[in-house]
Amino acid sequence: MAQLKAKRTLLAPEPLLDDVRPDYADAFEVGIRDGDPRSAEQVFRDGLGANPGALGFLVLWAHRHVLRFRLGPFASADHAIGWTIMRSETDVVLLQADGPLMRGMLLLRRTDRRAVLTTYLFYRHRAARAVWSVVGHAHRAIAPRLMERSARRGFGGECLRG
């Protein structure tokens, strides 16, 4: 049985970054059911749910008004949590959000037995580091909980389509 508790994990080299070094990066992993048929995008979406809910609205508000990302709709064929889906394949989904303070990338890779969500930030403004030093604490508390939510859905919970 997969471990449904998300944990922080080591950053792996990422070929999709094209050797560009982020100013901030972290990664969280959670076990998923062996043979889980969901794509990486669906694993990501299942952590968020079909509608934002209270936590989702708080995350969206922080992304728009504190991190100042320009976001699309919460969920559409081209967006998840307002972030643009740049790439979506069976085992990887890459999302991006841009704003005047920073550019963010969320990358979820899945294997037969685990999903790893990595966050990358590229600062554009000198205030970005200070803003993230505050918001980052909430991110490091919320991201693993969303991964756990997705893992539970893969063990018989409802899979939500975005």
C-alpha positions in Angstrom: 0.0 0.0 0.0 1.3 3.5 -0.9 2.2 6.0 1.8 -0.5 8.6 1.8 1.5 11.1 3.9 3.3 13.6 1.7 6.9 14.5 2.6 9.5 16.9 1.4 12.0 15.2 -1.0 15.3 16.0 -2.6 15.2 18.0 -5.8 16.1 16.0 -8.9 17.7 17.5 -12.0 15.0 18.7 -14.3 15.5 18.6 -18.1 12.4 20.8 -18.7 14.2 23.8 -17.1 16.8 23.9 -19.9 19.6 24.4 -17.3 18.0 27.6 -16.0 18.5 27.9 -12.2 15.5 28.9 -10.2 15.8 31.3 -7.3 13.6 29.0 -5.2 12.7 25.3 -5.6 11.1 22.6 -3.4 9.6 19.2 -4.0 7.0 17.1 -2.2 6.2 13.4 -2.9 3.3 11.2 -2.0 2.7 7.5 -2.7 -0.1 6.6 -5.2 -1.8 3.3 -5.8 0.2 0.9 -8.0 -1.3 1.0 -11.4 -3.2 4.3 -10.7 -4.6 5.1 -14.2 -4.7 8.9 -13.7 -2.5 11.1 -15.8 -0.1 13.5 -14.1 -2.5 16.3 -14.9 -5.4 14.5 -13.3 -3.4 13.7 -10.2 -2.6 17.4 -10.0 -6.3 18.4 -10.5 -7.5 15.9 -8.0 -5.5 17.6 -5.3 -7.3 20.9 -6.1 -10.8 19.5 -6.6 -13.3 20.7 -9.2 -14.1 23.9 -7.4 -11.7 26.0 -5.3 -13.4 25.8 -1.9 -12.2 27.9 1.0 -8.6 26.9 0.8 -8.6 27.2 -2.9 -9.9 30.7 -2.8 -7.2 31.6 -0.3 -4.5 30.2 -2.5 -6.0 32.0 -5.6 -6.2 35.2 -3.6 -2.5 34.9 -2.5 -1.4 34.0 -6.0 -3.2 37.0 -7.6 -2.8 39.7 -4.9 0.3 38.8 -3.0 2.5 37.0 -5.5 0.8 39.1 -8.3 0.5 36.3 -10.8 -1.7 36.9 -13.8 -4.0 33.9 -13.7 -6.6 32.4 -16.0 -9.8 30.6 -14.8 -9.5 28.2 -11.8 -10.1 25.2 -14.1 -10.3 24.9 -17.8 -8.7 22.7 -20.5 -5.7 25.1 -20.5 -5.6 26.1 -16.8 -5.4 24.5 -13.4 -5.6 26.7 -10.3 -5.4 29.6 -12.8 -1.9 28.6 -13.9 -1.4 27.9 -17.7 -0.8 24.3 -18.6 2.4 24.4 -20.7 2.8 20.6 -21.1 0.6 17.7 -20.2 1.6 14.1 -20.9 0.8 10.8 -19.1 3.6 11.1 -16.5 4.2 14.9 -16.4 2.3 18.1 -16.2 4.0 21.5 -16.3 2.2 24.7 -15.3 3.4 28.3 -15.4 2.2 31.6 -14.0 3.8 35.0 -14.6 3.7 38.3 -12.9 5.8 41.4 -12.2 7.5 39.9 -9.1 8.3 36.5 -10.4 7.6 33.6 -12.7 6.4 30.3 -11.2 6.5 26.8 -12.5 4.7 23.8 -11.0 5.8 20.4 -12.2 4.2 17.1 -11.3 5.8 13.9 -12.3 4.2 10.6 -11.5 5.5 7.0 -11.6 3.7 3.7 -10.9 3.9 4.3 -7.1 4.5 8.0 -6.4 3.8 11.6 -7.5 6.3 14.4 -7.0 5.3 18.0 -7.1 8.1 20.5 -7.6 7.7 24.3 -7.4 10.2 26.6 -9.1 10.3 30.4 -8.7 12.3 32.8 -10.8 12.4 36.3 -9.2 12.0 39.3 -11.4 11.9 42.0 -8.8 14.0 42.6 -5.7 10.9 42.4 -3.5 10.1 38.9 -4.7 12.5 37.2 -2.2 10.9 39.1 0.7 7.3 38.3 -0.4 8.2 34.6 -0.8 9.9 34.5 2.6 6.4 35.1 4.0 4.2 33.2 1.5 6.5 30.3 1.3 5.6 29.1 4.8 2.0 28.7 3.7 3.0 27.0 0.5 5.1 24.4 2.4 2.1 23.6 4.6 -0.6 23.5 1.9 1.2 21.8 -1.0 1.7 18.5 0.8 -1.9 18.5 2.0 -3.1 18.9 -1.6 -0.9 16.0 -2.6 -2.3 13.8 0.1 -5.8 14.7 -1.0 -5.0 13.6 -4.5 -3.4 10.3 -3.3 -6.6 9.5 -1.3 -8.7 10.1 -4.3 -6.5 7.6 -6.2 -7.5 4.9 -3.6 -11.1 4.8 -4.5 -12.1 8.4 -3.9 -13.8 10.3 -6.7 -11.5 11.6 -9.5 -12.6 15.0 -10.6 -12.3 16.2 -14.2 -11.3 19.8 -14.8 
